[in-house]
């Protein structure tokens, strides 16, 4: 398995860069993952999406559908892609520390 380094600590990720142990997620890890996803800075809007994804996942055990994400955050899909260029599944879920989504996020 690939590994990313975070302040001297090795974090195991899958072949797509999703962390293998979601319970080790932290805001610091999110910032490191964001840089790997070409998101140099996490703004309040980034955190709104990240926190929404984390809360939804903790309540339901899956990532939300894209339509629900957009409806509940008030962000249009185009804006979500502006925030997370690799998309809500690959980028936002990865930065939020969720497992790799199996369906359409």
PyMOL commands that place a pseudoatom at each C-alpha (Angstrom):
pseudoatom trace, name=CA, resn=UNK, resi=1, chain=A, elem=C, hetatm=0, pos=[0.000, 0.000, 0.000]
pseudoatom trace, name=CA, resn=UNK, resi=2, chain=A, elem=C, hetatm=0, pos=[1.183, 3.533, -0.708]
pseudoatom trace, name=CA, resn=UNK, resi=3, chain=A, elem=C, hetatm=0, pos=[2.038, 5.797, 2.209]
pseudoatom trace, name=CA, resn=UNK, resi=4, chain=A, elem=C, hetatm=0, pos=[1.977, 9.564, 2.610]
pseudoatom trace, name=CA, resn=UNK, resi=5, chain=A, elem=C, hetatm=0, pos=[4.133, 11.339, 5.172]
pseudoatom trace, name=CA, resn=UNK, resi=6, chain=A, elem=C, hetatm=0, pos=[2.571, 13.841, 7.542]
pseudoatom trace, name=CA, resn=UNK, resi=7, chain=A, elem=C, hetatm=0, pos=[4.993, 15.526, 9.914]
pseudoatom trace, name=CA, resn=UNK, resi=8, chain=A, elem=C, hetatm=0, pos=[7.073, 12.383, 10.215]
pseudoatom trace, name=CA, resn=UNK, resi=9, chain=A, elem=C, hetatm=0, pos=[4.092, 10.033, 10.544]
pseudoatom trace, name=CA, resn=UNK, resi=10, chain=A, elem=C, hetatm=0, pos=[3.343, 7.528, 7.786]
pseudoatom trace, name=CA, resn=UNK, resi=11, chain=A, elem=C, hetatm=0, pos=[-0.321, 7.370, 6.756]
pseudoatom trace, name=CA, resn=UNK, resi=12, chain=A, elem=C, hetatm=0, pos=[-1.372, 4.355, 4.702]
pseudoatom trace, name=CA, resn=UNK, resi=13, chain=A, elem=C, hetatm=0, pos=[-3.531, 5.120, 1.653]
pseudoatom trace, name=CA, resn=UNK, resi=14, chain=A, elem=C, hetatm=0, pos=[-5.045, 2.971, -1.082]
pseudoatom trace, name=CA, resn=UNK, resi=15, chain=A, elem=C, hetatm=0, pos=[-3.995, 3.116, -4.743]
pseudoatom trace, name=CA, resn=UNK, resi=16, chain=A, elem=C, hetatm=0, pos=[-6.249, 6.164, -5.253]
pseudoatom trace, name=CA, resn=UNK, resi=17, chain=A, elem=C, hetatm=0, pos=[-4.946, 8.058, -2.206]
pseudoatom trace, name=CA, resn=UNK, resi=18, chain=A, elem=C, hetatm=0, pos=[-7.870, 7.426, 0.174]
pseudoatom trace, name=CA, resn=UNK, resi=19, chain=A, elem=C, hetatm=0, pos=[-6.744, 6.882, 3.765]
pseudoatom trace, name=CA, resn=UNK, resi=20, chain=A, elem=C, hetatm=0, pos=[-7.091, 3.283, 4.898]
pseudoatom trace, name=CA, resn=UNK, resi=21, chain=A, elem=C, hetatm=0, pos=[-8.025, 4.115, 8.500]
pseudoatom trace, name=CA, resn=UNK, resi=22, chain=A, elem=C, hetatm=0, pos=[-10.699, 6.862, 8.481]
pseudoatom trace, name=CA, resn=UNK, resi=23, chain=A, elem=C, hetatm=0, pos=[-10.529, 7.152, 12.281]
pseudoatom trace, name=CA, resn=UNK, resi=24, chain=A, elem=C, hetatm=0, pos=[-7.063, 8.752, 12.047]
pseudoatom trace, name=CA, resn=UNK, resi=25, chain=A, elem=C, hetatm=0, pos=[-8.451, 11.698, 10.034]
pseudoatom trace, name=CA, resn=UNK, resi=26, chain=A, elem=C, hetatm=0, pos=[-7.656, 15.172, 11.328]
pseudoatom trace, name=CA, resn=UNK, resi=27, chain=A, elem=C, hetatm=0, pos=[-7.875, 18.688, 9.960]
pseudoatom trace, name=CA, resn=UNK, resi=28, chain=A, elem=C, hetatm=0, pos=[-4.101, 18.606, 9.558]
pseudoatom trace, name=CA, resn=UNK, resi=29, chain=A, elem=C, hetatm=0, pos=[-4.352, 15.422, 7.493]
pseudoatom trace, name=CA, resn=UNK, resi=30, chain=A, elem=C, hetatm=0, pos=[-7.129, 17.035, 5.444]
pseudoatom trace, name=CA, resn=UNK, resi=31, chain=A, elem=C, hetatm=0, pos=[-4.806, 19.924, 4.592]
pseudoatom trace, name=CA, resn=UNK, resi=32, chain=A, elem=C, hetatm=0, pos=[-2.096, 17.491, 3.463]
pseudoatom trace, name=CA, resn=UNK, resi=33, chain=A, elem=C, hetatm=0, pos=[-4.571, 15.496, 1.370]
pseudoatom trace, name=CA, resn=UNK, resi=34, chain=A, elem=C, hetatm=0, pos=[-5.913, 18.732, -0.119]
pseudoatom trace, name=CA, resn=UNK, resi=35, chain=A, elem=C, hetatm=0, pos=[-2.481, 19.726, -1.381]
pseudoatom trace, name=CA, resn=UNK, resi=36, chain=A, elem=C, hetatm=0, pos=[-2.201, 16.333, -3.085]
pseudoatom trace, name=CA, resn=UNK, resi=37, chain=A, elem=C, hetatm=0, pos=[-5.550, 17.096, -4.782]
pseudoatom trace, name=CA, resn=UNK, resi=38, chain=A, elem=C, hetatm=0, pos=[-4.383, 20.500, -6.075]
pseudoatom trace, name=CA, resn=UNK, resi=39, chain=A, elem=C, hetatm=0, pos=[-6.340, 22.388, -3.414]
pseudoatom trace, name=CA, resn=UNK, resi=40, chain=A, elem=C, hetatm=0, pos=[-3.674, 24.671, -1.923]
pseudoatom trace, name=CA, resn=UNK, resi=41, chain=A, elem=C, hetatm=0, pos=[-5.877, 26.182, 0.803]
pseudoatom trace, name=CA, resn=UNK, resi=42, chain=A, elem=C, hetatm=0, pos=[-9.052, 25.003, 2.523]
pseudoatom trace, name=CA, resn=UNK, resi=43, chain=A, elem=C, hetatm=0, pos=[-11.505, 27.901, 2.754]
pseudoatom trace, name=CA, resn=UNK, resi=44, chain=A, elem=C, hetatm=0, pos=[-14.661, 28.037, 4.900]
pseudoatom trace, name=CA, resn=UNK, resi=45, chain=A, elem=C, hetatm=0, pos=[-16.623, 26.715, 1.888]
pseudoatom trace, name=CA, resn=UNK, resi=46, chain=A, elem=C, hetatm=0, pos=[-14.247, 23.748, 1.607]
pseudoatom trace, name=CA, resn=UNK, resi=47, chain=A, elem=C, hetatm=0, pos=[-14.764, 23.033, 5.306]
pseudoatom trace, name=CA, resn=UNK, resi=48, chain=A, elem=C, hetatm=0, pos=[-18.545, 23.299, 4.886]
pseudoatom trace, name=CA, resn=UNK, resi=49, chain=A, elem=C, hetatm=0, pos=[-18.426, 20.482, 2.309]
pseudoatom trace, name=CA, resn=UNK, resi=50, chain=A, elem=C, hetatm=0, pos=[-15.854, 18.445, 4.245]
pseudoatom trace, name=CA, resn=UNK, resi=51, chain=A, elem=C, hetatm=0, pos=[-17.786, 18.676, 7.513]
pseudoatom trace, name=CA, resn=UNK, resi=52, chain=A, elem=C, hetatm=0, pos=[-21.063, 17.898, 5.761]
pseudoatom trace, name=CA, resn=UNK, resi=53, chain=A, elem=C, hetatm=0, pos=[-19.530, 14.779, 4.176]
pseudoatom trace, name=CA, resn=UNK, resi=54, chain=A, elem=C, hetatm=0, pos=[-18.061, 13.630, 7.493]
pseudoatom trace, name=CA, resn=UNK, resi=55, chain=A, elem=C, hetatm=0, pos=[-21.319, 14.186, 9.397]
pseudoatom trace, name=CA, resn=UNK, resi=56, chain=A, elem=C, hetatm=0, pos=[-23.383, 12.444, 6.727]
pseudoatom trace, name=CA, resn=UNK, resi=57, chain=A, elem=C, hetatm=0, pos=[-20.979, 9.497, 6.642]
pseudoatom trace, name=CA, resn=UNK, resi=58, chain=A, elem=C, hetatm=0, pos=[-21.012, 9.159, 10.421]
pseudoatom trace, name=CA, resn=UNK, resi=59, chain=A, elem=C, hetatm=0, pos=[-24.832, 9.113, 10.445]
pseudoatom trace, name=CA, resn=UNK, resi=60, chain=A, elem=C, hetatm=0, pos=[-25.442, 6.873, 7.417]
pseudoatom trace, name=CA, resn=UNK, resi=61, chain=A, elem=C, hetatm=0, pos=[-22.241, 4.891, 6.837]
pseudoatom trace, name=CA, resn=UNK, resi=62, chain=A, elem=C, hetatm=0, pos=[-22.038, 6.026, 3.197]
pseudoatom trace, name=CA, resn=UNK, resi=63, chain=A, elem=C, hetatm=0, pos=[-21.210, 9.202, 1.311]
pseudoatom trace, name=CA, resn=UNK, resi=64, chain=A, elem=C, hetatm=0, pos=[-24.218, 11.253, 0.185]
pseudoatom trace, name=CA, resn=UNK, resi=65, chain=A, elem=C, hetatm=0, pos=[-25.384, 11.457, -3.395]
pseudoatom trace, name=CA, resn=UNK, resi=66, chain=A, elem=C, hetatm=0, pos=[-24.140, 14.547, -5.235]
pseudoatom trace, name=CA, resn=UNK, resi=67, chain=A, elem=C, hetatm=0, pos=[-27.638, 15.958, -5.466]
pseudoatom trace, name=CA, resn=UNK, resi=68, chain=A, elem=C, hetatm=0, pos=[-28.062, 15.737, -1.676]
pseudoatom trace, name=CA, resn=UNK, resi=69, chain=A, elem=C, hetatm=0, pos=[-24.639, 17.284, -1.083]
pseudoatom trace, name=CA, resn=UNK, resi=70, chain=A, elem=C, hetatm=0, pos=[-25.534, 20.243, -3.303]
pseudoatom trace, name=CA, resn=UNK, resi=71, chain=A, elem=C, hetatm=0, pos=[-29.015, 20.656, -1.839]
pseudoatom trace, name=CA, resn=UNK, resi=72, chain=A, elem=C, hetatm=0, pos=[-27.906, 20.505, 1.787]
pseudoatom trace, name=CA, resn=UNK, resi=73, chain=A, elem=C, hetatm=0, pos=[-24.856, 22.770, 1.388]
pseudoatom trace, name=CA, resn=UNK, resi=74, chain=A, elem=C, hetatm=0, pos=[-26.579, 25.195, -0.982]
pseudoatom trace, name=CA, resn=UNK, resi=75, chain=A, elem=C, hetatm=0, pos=[-23.694, 24.895, -3.450]
pseudoatom trace, name=CA, resn=UNK, resi=76, chain=A, elem=C, hetatm=0, pos=[-24.206, 24.262, -7.132]
pseudoatom trace, name=CA, resn=UNK, resi=77, chain=A, elem=C, hetatm=0, pos=[-22.318, 21.288, -8.570]
pseudoatom trace, name=CA, resn=UNK, resi=78, chain=A, elem=C, hetatm=0, pos=[-20.159, 23.568, -10.706]
pseudoatom trace, name=CA, resn=UNK, resi=79, chain=A, elem=C, hetatm=0, pos=[-19.044, 25.388, -7.556]
pseudoatom trace, name=CA, resn=UNK, resi=80, chain=A, elem=C, hetatm=0, pos=[-18.254, 22.091, -5.799]
pseudoatom trace, name=CA, resn=UNK, resi=81, chain=A, elem=C, hetatm=0, pos=[-15.991, 21.260, -8.751]
pseudoatom trace, name=CA, resn=UNK, resi=82, chain=A, elem=C, hetatm=0, pos=[-14.377, 24.698, -8.404]
pseudoatom trace, name=CA, resn=UNK, resi=83, chain=A, elem=C, hetatm=0, pos=[-13.654, 23.899, -4.764]
pseudoatom trace, name=CA, resn=UNK, resi=84, chain=A, elem=C, hetatm=0, pos=[-12.531, 20.322, -5.454]
pseudoatom trace, name=CA, resn=UNK, resi=85, chain=A, elem=C, hetatm=0, pos=[-11.216, 20.089, -9.045]
pseudoatom trace, name=CA, resn=UNK, resi=86, chain=A, elem=C, hetatm=0, pos=[-11.107, 16.286, -8.968]
pseudoatom trace, name=CA, resn=UNK, resi=87, chain=A, elem=C, hetatm=0, pos=[-14.775, 16.230, -7.960]
pseudoatom trace, name=CA, resn=UNK, resi=88, chain=A, elem=C, hetatm=0, pos=[-16.953, 15.494, -4.958]
pseudoatom trace, name=CA, resn=UNK, resi=89, chain=A, elem=C, hetatm=0, pos=[-16.113, 11.777, -4.878]
pseudoatom trace, name=CA, resn=UNK, resi=90, chain=A, elem=C, hetatm=0, pos=[-12.429, 11.675, -5.642]
pseudoatom trace, name=CA, resn=UNK, resi=91, chain=A, elem=C, hetatm=0, pos=[-11.455, 15.017, -4.134]
pseudoatom trace, name=CA, resn=UNK, resi=92, chain=A, elem=C, hetatm=0, pos=[-13.906, 16.047, -1.438]
pseudoatom trace, name=CA, resn=UNK, resi=93, chain=A, elem=C, hetatm=0, pos=[-14.488, 12.574, 0.009]
pseudoatom trace, name=CA, resn=UNK, resi=94, chain=A, elem=C, hetatm=0, pos=[-10.763, 11.865, 0.014]
pseudoatom trace, name=CA, resn=UNK, resi=95, chain=A, elem=C, hetatm=0, pos=[-9.955, 15.107, 1.839]
pseudoatom trace, name=CA, resn=UNK, resi=96, chain=A, elem=C, hetatm=0, pos=[-12.828, 14.445, 4.276]
pseudoatom trace, name=CA, resn=UNK, resi=97, chain=A, elem=C, hetatm=0, pos=[-11.240, 11.117, 5.186]
pseudoatom trace, name=CA, resn=UNK, resi=98, chain=A, elem=C, hetatm=0, pos=[-14.089, 8.970, 3.899]
pseudoatom trace, name=CA, resn=UNK, resi=99, chain=A, elem=C, hetatm=0, pos=[-13.498, 5.573, 2.321]
pseudoatom trace, name=CA, resn=UNK, resi=100, chain=A, elem=C, hetatm=0, pos=[-13.498, 5.539, -1.464]
pseudoatom trace, name=CA, resn=UNK, resi=101, chain=A, elem=C, hetatm=0, pos=[-17.160, 5.893, -2.539]
pseudoatom trace, name=CA, resn=UNK, resi=102, chain=A, elem=C, hetatm=0, pos=[-18.551, 2.946, -4.458]
pseudoatom trace, name=CA, resn=UNK, resi=103, chain=A, elem=C, hetatm=0, pos=[-21.408, 4.798, -6.128]
pseudoatom trace, name=CA, resn=UNK, resi=104, chain=A, elem=C, hetatm=0, pos=[-22.148, 8.226, -7.469]
pseudoatom trace, name=CA, resn=UNK, resi=105, chain=A, elem=C, hetatm=0, pos=[-21.436, 10.776, -4.766]
for i in range(1, 105): cmd.bond("trace and resi %d" % i, "trace and resi %d" % (i + 1))
show_as sticks, trace
zoom trace
